[in-house]
Amino acid sequence: MADLGCGYGILTFIIAEFIGIKRIYAIDINKDRLEFLKNVAHRSSIDVITLHQDFCELINLPEKVHLITSFGSLEHTICWDEVIDNIKNNLARAGRGHRCTLRF
């Protein structure tokens, strides 16, 4: 799972724990929020990898993910094309004959 603009990561953790995610790529431009998330992450069995970066810039995750979320972040950006490209480039394909669906 990757969360674009994860903030403090509270909602990210809730979703990950509910659906059984084992690894989260938490991406945010705010260092303080990522530091908070790192401090909380050690209490969980979920592997949390924080990335300090603007999600309008190219994101190359070390692996494809099956879920990408972004809550309360997209309305603060004007780089829609870059965000959609990041989603397409880092989202695992659903399989032969299936299409990945972007839902807003």
C-alpha contacts under 8 A as a table, 3 or more apart, distances in Angstrom:
res1	aa1	res2	aa2	distance
1	M	16	A	7.69
1	M	21	I	6.92
1	M	23	R	6.37
1	M	24	I	4.93
1	M	25	Y	6.20
1	M	65	V	5.35
1	M	66	H	6.13
1	M	67	L	4.77
1	M	68	I	5.68
1	M	69	T	7.76
2	A	24	I	5.58
2	A	25	Y	4.47
2	A	26	A	5.95
2	A	27	I	7.32
2	A	65	V	6.81
2	A	67	L	6.42
2	A	68	I	4.74
2	A	69	T	6.34
3	D	6	C	5.29
3	D	12	T	6.85
3	D	24	I	7.46
3	D	25	Y	6.34
3	D	26	A	5.24
3	D	27	I	5.98
3	D	68	I	5.65
3	D	69	T	4.70
3	D	70	S	5.52
4	L	26	A	6.83
4	L	27	I	5.12
4	L	28	D	6.47
4	L	55	F	6.32
4	L	68	I	7.34
4	L	69	T	6.19
4	L	70	S	4.87
4	L	71	F	7.86
4	L	73	S	7.47
5	G	26	A	7.57
5	G	27	I	5.58
5	G	28	D	4.51
5	G	29	I	7.18
5	G	55	F	7.30
5	G	70	S	6.09
5	G	71	F	7.30
5	G	72	G	7.84
5	G	73	S	5.62
6	C	9	G	5.13
6	C	12	T	6.80
6	C	26	A	5.72
6	C	27	I	5.87
6	C	28	D	5.69
6	C	70	S	7.00
6	C	71	F	7.53
7	G	28	D	6.25
7	G	30	N	7.32
7	G	33	R	5.54
7	G	34	L	7.00
8	Y	33	R	4.91
8	Y	34	L	6.52
8	Y	36	F	6.41
8	Y	37	L	5.57
9	G	12	T	4.90
9	G	13	F	6.12
9	G	26	A	7.39
9	G	37	L	6.00
10	I	13	F	5.31
10	I	14	I	6.37
11	L	14	I	5.04
11	L	15	I	6.24
12	T	15	I	5.39
12	T	16	A	6.11
13	F	16	A	5.02
13	F	17	E	5.93
14	I	17	E	5.39
14	I	18	F	6.08
15	I	18	F	5.11
15	I	19	I	6.27
16	A	19	I	5.52
16	A	20	G	5.74
16	A	21	I	4.67
16	A	22	K	7.48
16	A	24	I	7.67
17	E	20	G	5.10
17	E	21	I	6.20
17	E	46	I	7.96
18	F	21	I	7.93
21	I	24	I	7.37
21	I	46	I	7.17
22	K	45	S	7.58
22	K	46	I	4.99
22	K	47	D	6.09
23	R	46	I	5.62
23	R	47	D	4.54
23	R	48	V	5.84
23	R	49	I	7.62
24	I	46	I	7.22
24	I	47	D	6.22
24	I	48	V	4.86
24	I	49	I	6.14
25	Y	48	V	6.12
25	Y	49	I	4.90
25	Y	50	T	5.87
25	Y	51	L	7.06
26	A	34	L	7.78
26	A	48	V	6.91
26	A	49	I	6.05
26	A	50	T	4.68
26	A	51	L	6.03
27	I	50	T	5.95
27	I	51	L	4.75
27	I	52	H	6.04
27	I	53	Q	6.37
27	I	54	D	7.71
27	I	55	F	7.15
28	D	31	K	7.52
28	D	33	R	7.84
28	D	34	L	6.90
28	D	50	T	7.92
28	D	51	L	6.57
28	D	52	H	5.44
28	D	53	Q	5.69
28	D	54	D	6.36
28	D	55	F	7.27
29	I	52	H	5.41
29	I	53	Q	4.89
29	I	54	D	5.10
29	I	55	F	7.83
30	N	33	R	5.59
30	N	34	L	6.51
30	N	52	H	7.04
31	K	34	L	5.11
31	K	35	E	6.09
31	K	52	H	6.46
32	D	35	E	5.07
32	D	36	F	6.29
33	R	36	F	5.08
33	R	37	L	6.23
34	L	37	L	4.92
34	L	38	K	6.18
34	L	50	T	6.44
34	L	51	L	7.93
34	L	52	H	7.33
35	E	38	K	5.04
35	E	39	N	6.32
36	F	39	N	5.17
36	F	40	V	6.35
37	L	40	V	5.14
37	L	41	A	5.88
38	K	41	A	5.06
38	K	42	H	6.92
38	K	48	V	7.46
38	K	50	T	7.37
39	N	42	H	6.26
40	V	43	R	5.85
40	V	44	S	7.58
41	A	44	S	5.44
41	A	46	I	7.32
41	A	47	D	7.61
41	A	48	V	6.33
42	H	45	S	7.57
44	S	47	D	7.82
53	Q	57	E	7.45
54	D	57	E	5.66
55	F	58	L	7.08
55	F	59	I	6.85
55	F	82	E	7.86
55	F	83	V	6.43
55	F	86	N	7.61
56	C	77	T	7.92
56	C	79	C	5.81
56	C	80	W	7.86
56	C	82	E	5.36
56	C	83	V	5.63
57	E	82	E	6.87
58	L	82	E	7.38
58	L	86	N	6.47
59	I	86	N	5.99
59	I	90	N	7.81
60	N	89	N	7.87
60	N	90	N	6.99
61	L	64	K	6.81
61	L	90	N	6.51
63	E	90	N	7.42
64	K	90	N	5.00
64	K	91	L	5.35
64	K	92	A	4.92
65	V	68	I	7.17
65	V	90	N	6.25
65	V	91	L	5.07
65	V	92	A	5.33
66	H	91	L	5.78
66	H	92	A	5.33
66	H	93	R	7.89
67	L	91	L	6.90
68	I	87	I	6.92
68	I	91	L	7.12
70	S	73	S	6.12
70	S	74	L	7.03
71	F	74	L	7.47
72	G	75	E	6.73
72	G	76	H	7.93
73	S	76	H	5.56
73	S	77	T	7.29
74	L	77	T	5.51
74	L	80	W	7.89
75	E	78	I	7.82
77	T	80	W	7.24
79	C	82	E	5.52
79	C	83	V	6.39
80	W	83	V	5.13
80	W	84	I	6.18
81	D	84	I	5.24
81	D	85	D	6.13
82	E	85	D	4.99
82	E	86	N	6.12
83	V	86	N	5.09
83	V	87	I	6.30
84	I	87	I	5.06
84	I	88	K	6.15
85	D	88	K	5.06
85	D	89	N	5.95
86	N	89	N	5.17
86	N	90	N	6.10
87	I	90	N	5.44
87	I	91	L	5.80
88	K	91	L	5.52
93	R	98	H	7.79
93	R	99	R	7.23
93	R	100	C	6.30
94	A	98	H	5.54
94	A	99	R	6.17
94	A	100	C	5.92
95	G	98	H	5.45
95	G	99	R	7.67
